[in-house]
Amino acid sequence: MQKRFLGDYEFIWGPVRKGVSESILYEFLSSGEELHDLNITFGYKKRNTKSVLAEKSNLYEQIQTVERISGLHAFSASLSYCLSAEDLLGLKGKIHENLQLLRMFFAEAERLRNHIENLSEITEATYIQVPSALYGYYAEMLKQLFLKFLNSRYLMGINTISGFMKKLSLDDVKFILGSIKSIVCDVKEIIRKNIETKSHIDRLKTTGKIDMKAAKQFCSKGVVAKSAGIDIDLRKTKPYLLYGGIKLKNVELHDGDGFSRYMVRIEEITQSLCILEYCMEMLKKNKFDNTSNYLMNRRDLDKIIMDSMKKGNTRKHGFGYVESSEGPIFCYVKDFDGHIFKKINLRYPFESNYKLFTHGVKNTMMMDFNINEATYNFSVAAVDK
């Protein structure tokens, strides 16, 4: 990093930081108040996931590995893997409608939980402590709700190829939806009061501002792209599962600042709740009773695989994608040997967004760095996979 102005100095932050922050090294070039340049170094906890996945003995173990790459996006990542596997095995288009609705339901539940948790982080970055604690409390309530019904706070161990891993009844889904609606109602009241807090809004507005040109240049994804006027969402542009049957609202702003990213998350919370209600109504219409018809053990899965191979339905490769709370997660699988996929390539939205983050924070105020980091909300674990 080269000095640019008289009086500039360099300093580093990380890779070990306070709390449970992920390992990342920031190298700043600053004149005291203004941040002139930033370099980011990842790789302190590189896990060589591709090699680890290739050493697993069956598809179940591969799914478990995939969903542990980035815990907050466990369901979305494992779902993208399952969709790509179903594509390769010739099962695409043969998945029961109720199973697709359940997948949508929990994908949106994960999205909603992540957005509420990030609202807590953004509010903490603006030093509004009470709302931050309340957002965190409701995010924790959602985690405990998932734990109660699905034995996982982060929705792990649910997805499998062409099936479902947990016993769940329609009444269970109704209760989960009812609890989520109650939580969202309380969260919206916090949001309403927060919007009236001038110091909170002033800290977010114009902070980390990016334009559409920069967002396109760095191939930004998800919330970051939508905040700069680029409404790219695979649920609309390339519908998967049953998203094609839903008219999704355009969620986009144009200022590209911290406030825009904050507001996109708020709009997406409302939209996710509408999708949850849609899934519930469709499950009722389809007379869904419980997940017993979709429960899949290893023997069942082996039989499905053998049948696909005998019928010649398998392809050389498979591709799947899911729109997570932060943008698309893509999965590409290849070289199926009858037990596992020897080649698996996962791509998370953070691999593009962190580059835009580095660009967007230049010439901003150092005191706003925490706000910028919180509003981008990228996962180091997903980059260091």
C-alpha positions as CSV (number, residue, x, y, z in Angstrom):
1,M,0.0,0.0,0.0
2,Q,1.5,3.4,-1.1
3,K,1.1,6.6,0.8
4,R,-0.8,9.3,-1.1
5,F,-0.9,12.4,1.1
6,L,1.4,14.1,3.6
7,G,0.3,12.9,7.0
8,D,-1.2,9.6,5.9
9,Y,-0.4,6.6,8.0
10,E,-0.9,2.8,7.7
11,F,-2.3,0.5,10.3
12,I,-3.8,-2.9,10.5
13,W,-6.8,-4.5,12.2
14,G,-7.0,-8.2,12.6
15,P,-6.9,-11.1,11.7
16,V,-7.9,-11.6,15.4
17,R,-10.6,-9.2,16.4
18,K,-12.8,-8.7,19.4
19,G,-15.7,-11.1,20.2
20,V,-16.3,-13.9,17.7
21,S,-15.6,-12.0,14.6
22,E,-14.2,-14.0,11.7
23,S,-10.5,-13.9,10.9
24,I,-9.8,-11.2,8.4
25,L,-7.0,-8.7,8.0
26,Y,-7.7,-5.0,7.2
27,E,-4.9,-2.7,6.1
28,F,-5.9,0.9,6.3
29,L,-4.4,4.0,4.8
30,S,-5.8,7.0,6.6
31,S,-5.1,10.6,7.4
32,G,-6.9,10.3,10.8
33,E,-10.5,10.8,9.9
34,E,-10.7,9.9,6.2
35,L,-10.0,6.4,4.9
36,H,-8.0,6.7,1.7
37,D,-7.3,3.1,0.9
38,L,-8.1,-0.4,2.1
39,N,-6.6,-3.8,1.5
40,I,-8.4,-7.0,2.7
41,T,-6.6,-10.3,3.2
42,F,-8.6,-13.5,3.6
43,G,-7.3,-17.1,4.0
44,Y,-6.4,-17.3,7.7
45,K,-8.8,-20.2,8.2
46,K,-8.8,-21.7,4.7
47,R,-10.5,-25.1,4.8
48,N,-10.0,-26.5,1.3
49,T,-13.6,-27.5,1.1
50,K,-13.3,-28.9,-2.4
51,S,-10.8,-31.5,-1.2
52,V,-12.7,-32.3,1.9
53,L,-15.9,-32.9,-0.1
54,A,-14.1,-35.2,-2.5
55,E,-13.0,-37.4,0.4
56,K,-16.5,-38.0,1.8
57,S,-18.0,-41.5,1.5
58,N,-21.6,-40.6,0.6
59,L,-23.9,-37.8,-0.4
60,Y,-25.2,-37.3,3.2
61,E,-21.8,-36.4,4.4
62,Q,-21.3,-34.0,1.5
63,I,-24.6,-32.2,2.4
64,Q,-23.5,-31.9,6.0
65,T,-20.2,-30.4,4.9
66,V,-21.8,-27.9,2.5
67,E,-24.2,-26.6,5.1
68,R,-21.4,-26.0,7.6
69,I,-19.3,-23.8,5.3
70,S,-21.2,-20.7,6.4
71,G,-23.7,-21.4,9.2
72,L,-26.0,-18.5,8.7
73,H,-26.6,-19.7,5.1
74,A,-26.7,-23.4,5.9
75,F,-30.2,-24.1,4.5
76,S,-29.6,-22.1,1.3
77,A,-26.3,-23.7,0.6
78,S,-27.5,-27.3,1.2
79,L,-30.5,-26.6,-0.9
80,S,-28.4,-25.4,-3.8
81,Y,-26.4,-28.6,-3.5
82,C,-29.5,-30.7,-3.5
83,L,-30.9,-28.9,-6.6
84,S,-27.7,-29.4,-8.5
85,A,-27.6,-33.1,-7.5
86,E,-31.2,-33.6,-8.6
87,D,-30.3,-32.0,-11.9
88,L,-27.4,-34.4,-12.4
89,L,-29.5,-37.4,-11.4
90,G,-32.4,-36.6,-13.7
91,L,-34.8,-35.8,-10.8
92,K,-35.4,-32.2,-11.7
93,G,-39.1,-31.7,-12.3
94,K,-40.0,-34.8,-10.4
95,I,-39.9,-33.3,-6.9
96,H,-43.3,-33.2,-5.2
97,E,-45.0,-29.8,-4.9
98,N,-45.3,-30.0,-1.2
99,L,-41.6,-30.7,-0.7
100,Q,-40.8,-27.7,-2.9
101,L,-43.2,-25.6,-0.8
102,L,-41.4,-26.8,2.4
103,R,-38.0,-25.9,0.9
104,M,-39.3,-22.4,0.0
105,F,-40.8,-22.0,3.5
106,F,-37.5,-22.6,5.3
107,A,-35.4,-20.8,2.8
108,E,-37.5,-17.7,3.5
109,A,-37.4,-18.3,7.2
110,E,-33.6,-18.3,7.1
111,R,-33.6,-15.1,5.0
112,L,-35.9,-13.4,7.4
113,R,-33.9,-14.5,10.5
114,N,-30.6,-13.3,8.8
115,H,-32.1,-9.9,8.0
116,I,-33.3,-9.3,11.5
117,E,-29.9,-10.3,12.9
118,N,-28.2,-7.9,10.6
119,L,-30.5,-5.1,11.6
120,S,-29.2,-5.7,15.1
121,E,-25.6,-5.4,13.9
122,I,-26.3,-2.2,11.9
123,T,-28.1,-0.6,14.8
124,E,-25.2,-1.5,17.1
125,A,-22.8,0.1,14.7
126,T,-24.7,3.4,15.0
127,Y,-24.6,3.1,18.8
128,I,-28.3,2.7,19.3
129,Q,-28.0,-0.1,21.9
130,V,-31.5,-0.9,23.0
131,P,-33.0,-1.5,19.5
132,S,-29.9,-3.5,18.7
133,A,-30.5,-5.7,21.7
134,L,-34.1,-6.1,20.8
135,Y,-33.4,-7.2,17.2
136,G,-30.9,-9.7,18.6
137,Y,-33.5,-11.0,21.0
138,Y,-36.0,-11.7,18.2
139,A,-33.4,-13.3,16.0
140,E,-32.5,-15.5,19.0
141,M,-36.3,-16.4,19.4
142,L,-36.3,-17.5,15.8
143,K,-33.3,-19.7,16.4
144,Q,-34.9,-21.3,19.4
145,L,-38.1,-21.8,17.4
146,F,-36.1,-23.7,14.7
147,L,-34.3,-25.7,17.4
148,K,-37.6,-26.8,19.0
149,F,-39.1,-28.1,15.8
150,L,-36.1,-29.0,13.6
151,N,-33.4,-29.7,16.2
152,S,-31.1,-27.1,14.7
153,R,-30.8,-23.4,15.4
154,Y,-29.4,-22.8,11.9
155,L,-31.7,-25.1,9.9
156,M,-29.0,-27.8,9.4
157,G,-29.9,-31.4,8.8
158,I,-33.1,-30.7,6.9
159,N,-32.3,-30.8,3.2
160,T,-31.5,-34.0,1.4
161,I,-31.7,-35.0,-2.3
162,S,-35.4,-35.4,-3.3
163,G,-36.5,-35.5,0.3
164,F,-36.8,-34.1,3.8
165,M,-34.8,-35.1,6.9
166,K,-37.2,-34.1,9.7
167,K,-40.6,-35.2,10.9
168,L,-42.9,-32.2,10.6
169,S,-46.7,-31.9,10.6
170,L,-49.0,-29.2,9.1
171,D,-49.8,-28.1,12.7
172,D,-46.0,-27.7,13.3
173,V,-45.7,-25.5,10.2
174,K,-48.7,-23.5,11.3
175,F,-47.2,-22.9,14.7
176,I,-43.8,-21.9,13.2
177,L,-45.6,-19.4,10.8
178,G,-47.7,-18.0,13.7
179,S,-44.6,-17.5,15.8
180,I,-42.7,-15.8,12.9
181,K,-45.7,-13.5,12.3
182,S,-45.7,-12.4,15.9
183,I,-42.0,-11.8,15.9
184,V,-42.1,-9.8,12.7
185,C,-44.9,-7.7,14.1
186,D,-42.8,-6.8,17.1
187,V,-39.7,-6.2,14.9
188,K,-41.7,-3.8,12.7
189,E,-42.6,-1.7,15.7
190,I,-38.9,-1.4,16.6
191,I,-38.2,-0.4,13.0
192,R,-40.9,2.2,13.1
193,K,-39.4,3.8,16.2
194,N,-35.9,3.5,14.8
195,I,-36.8,5.4,11.6
196,E,-37.8,8.3,13.9
197,T,-34.4,8.3,15.5
198,K,-32.6,11.1,13.6
199,S,-29.1,10.2,14.8
200,H,-29.5,6.6,13.6
201,I,-30.7,7.6,10.2
202,D,-28.2,10.4,9.7
203,R,-25.3,7.9,10.4
204,L,-26.6,5.6,7.7
205,K,-27.5,8.1,5.0
206,T,-24.7,8.8,2.4
207,T,-22.4,6.3,4.3
208,G,-20.5,3.9,2.0
209,K,-22.3,5.3,-1.0
210,I,-21.9,3.4,-4.3
211,D,-23.4,4.0,-7.7
212,M,-24.9,1.6,-10.2
213,K,-21.8,1.7,-12.4
214,A,-19.6,0.5,-9.6
215,A,-22.1,-2.1,-8.5
216,K,-22.2,-3.5,-12.1
217,Q,-18.4,-3.3,-12.4
218,F,-17.8,-5.5,-9.4
219,C,-20.8,-7.8,-10.1
220,S,-22.5,-7.0,-6.8
221,K,-25.1,-9.4,-5.5
222,G,-28.2,-9.4,-3.3
223,V,-28.9,-6.6,-0.9
224,V,-25.8,-4.6,-2.0
225,A,-26.9,-4.6,-5.7
226,K,-30.5,-3.8,-4.9
227,S,-29.5,-0.8,-2.8
228,A,-27.8,0.6,-5.9
229,G,-30.8,0.1,-8.2
230,I,-30.0,-3.3,-9.6
231,D,-32.9,-5.6,-8.9
232,I,-31.4,-9.0,-9.6
233,D,-33.1,-11.8,-7.7
234,L,-33.0,-15.4,-9.0
235,R,-36.4,-16.0,-7.5
236,K,-37.8,-13.7,-10.2
237,T,-35.3,-13.7,-13.0
238,K,-34.6,-17.5,-13.0
239,P,-37.4,-19.0,-10.9
240,Y,-36.7,-22.3,-9.2
241,L,-38.9,-24.5,-6.9
242,L,-42.3,-22.8,-7.1
243,Y,-41.2,-19.1,-7.1
244,G,-42.4,-18.7,-10.6
245,G,-46.0,-18.8,-9.3
246,I,-45.5,-15.8,-7.0
247,K,-45.5,-12.2,-8.1
248,L,-42.5,-10.8,-6.2
249,K,-42.4,-7.1,-5.4
250,N,-39.4,-5.2,-6.8
251,V,-37.1,-4.4,-3.8
252,E,-34.6,-1.8,-4.9
253,L,-33.4,1.6,-3.9
254,H,-31.0,3.9,-5.8
255,D,-28.8,5.8,-3.3
256,G,-26.4,2.9,-2.8
257,D,-25.6,4.0,0.8
258,G,-25.9,2.3,4.2
259,F,-29.5,3.5,4.6
260,S,-30.5,2.0,1.3
261,R,-29.0,-1.4,2.3
262,Y,-30.8,-1.1,5.6
263,M,-34.1,-0.4,4.0
264,V,-33.7,-3.2,1.4
265,R,-33.5,-5.7,4.3
266,I,-36.6,-4.2,5.9
267,E,-38.6,-4.6,2.7
268,E,-37.3,-8.1,2.3
269,I,-38.5,-9.1,5.7
270,T,-42.1,-8.1,4.7
271,Q,-41.8,-10.0,1.4
272,S,-40.4,-13.1,3.0
273,L,-43.4,-13.2,5.4
274,C,-45.8,-13.0,2.4
275,I,-44.0,-15.9,0.8
276,L,-44.3,-17.9,4.0
277,E,-48.0,-17.3,4.1
278,Y,-48.3,-18.3,0.4
279,C,-46.5,-21.6,1.2
280,M,-48.8,-22.2,4.1
281,E,-51.9,-21.6,2.0
282,M,-50.6,-23.9,-0.8
283,L,-49.8,-26.7,1.7
284,K,-53.3,-26.5,3.0
285,K,-54.7,-26.5,-0.5
286,N,-52.7,-29.6,-1.3
287,K,-53.9,-31.3,1.9
288,F,-50.4,-31.7,3.2
289,D,-50.5,-33.7,6.5
290,N,-46.9,-34.3,7.4
291,T,-43.4,-35.0,6.0
292,S,-43.6,-38.8,6.2
293,N,-43.9,-39.1,2.4
294,Y,-40.7,-37.1,1.9
295,L,-38.5,-38.5,4.7
296,M,-35.4,-40.0,3.1
297,N,-32.9,-42.3,4.7
298,R,-29.7,-43.5,3.1
299,R,-31.2,-46.7,1.7
300,D,-34.1,-44.8,0.0
301,L,-31.6,-42.4,-1.5
302,D,-29.4,-45.2,-2.8
303,K,-32.4,-46.8,-4.4
304,I,-33.3,-43.6,-6.2
305,I,-29.7,-43.2,-7.4
306,M,-29.6,-46.8,-8.7
307,D,-32.9,-46.4,-10.5
308,S,-31.7,-43.1,-12.2
309,M,-28.5,-44.8,-13.3
310,K,-30.3,-47.9,-14.7
311,K,-32.7,-45.7,-16.6
312,G,-29.9,-43.6,-18.0
313,N,-31.4,-40.4,-16.6
314,T,-28.1,-39.1,-15.1
315,R,-26.1,-36.3,-16.7
316,K,-22.4,-35.6,-16.7
317,H,-22.9,-32.5,-14.5
318,G,-25.6,-30.7,-12.5
319,F,-26.2,-27.1,-11.6
320,G,-28.4,-25.5,-8.9
321,Y,-28.8,-22.1,-7.3
322,V,-30.7,-20.5,-4.5
323,E,-31.2,-16.8,-3.7
324,S,-30.0,-16.4,-0.1
325,S,-30.4,-13.4,2.2
326,E,-27.2,-11.9,0.8
327,G,-27.5,-13.0,-2.9
328,P,-27.3,-16.1,-5.0
329,I,-25.4,-19.3,-4.0
330,F,-24.5,-21.4,-7.0
331,C,-23.5,-25.0,-6.9
332,Y,-22.0,-27.1,-9.7
333,V,-21.5,-30.8,-9.3
334,K,-19.6,-33.2,-11.7
335,D,-18.1,-36.7,-11.9
336,F,-20.6,-38.8,-9.9
337,D,-19.0,-42.2,-9.1
338,G,-22.2,-43.8,-7.8
339,H,-21.5,-42.7,-4.2
340,I,-20.3,-39.0,-4.2
341,F,-19.6,-36.1,-6.6
342,K,-15.9,-35.9,-7.1
343,K,-16.1,-32.3,-8.2
344,I,-18.2,-29.7,-6.4
345,N,-17.9,-26.0,-6.9
346,L,-19.8,-23.6,-4.6
347,R,-19.9,-19.9,-5.1
348,Y,-21.2,-17.4,-2.6
349,P,-22.2,-13.7,-3.2
350,F,-19.6,-12.5,-0.7
351,E,-16.9,-13.4,-3.2
352,S,-18.0,-10.4,-5.4
353,N,-19.4,-8.1,-2.7
354,Y,-16.2,-7.8,-0.7
355,K,-14.5,-6.4,-3.7
356,L,-17.2,-3.7,-4.0
357,F,-16.9,-3.1,-0.2
358,T,-13.1,-2.4,-0.6
359,H,-13.9,0.1,-3.4
360,G,-16.9,1.6,-1.7
361,V,-15.3,2.5,1.6
362,K,-12.5,4.5,0.0
363,N,-12.6,8.2,0.9
364,T,-15.2,7.6,3.6
365,M,-14.9,8.5,7.3
366,M,-13.0,6.1,9.5
367,M,-15.6,6.4,12.2
368,D,-18.2,5.0,9.7
369,F,-16.2,1.8,8.9
370,N,-18.2,-0.4,11.3
371,I,-21.4,0.8,9.7
372,N,-20.1,-0.1,6.2
373,E,-19.0,-3.5,7.4
374,A,-22.3,-4.2,9.0
375,T,-24.4,-3.1,6.0
376,Y,-22.5,-5.3,3.6
377,N,-22.7,-8.3,6.1
378,F,-20.3,-10.6,4.1
379,S,-19.3,-13.9,5.4
380,V,-15.5,-14.5,5.7
381,A,-16.2,-18.2,6.2
382,A,-17.9,-18.4,2.8
383,V,-14.9,-16.7,1.1
384,D,-12.4,-18.9,3.0
385,K,-14.1,-22.1,2.0
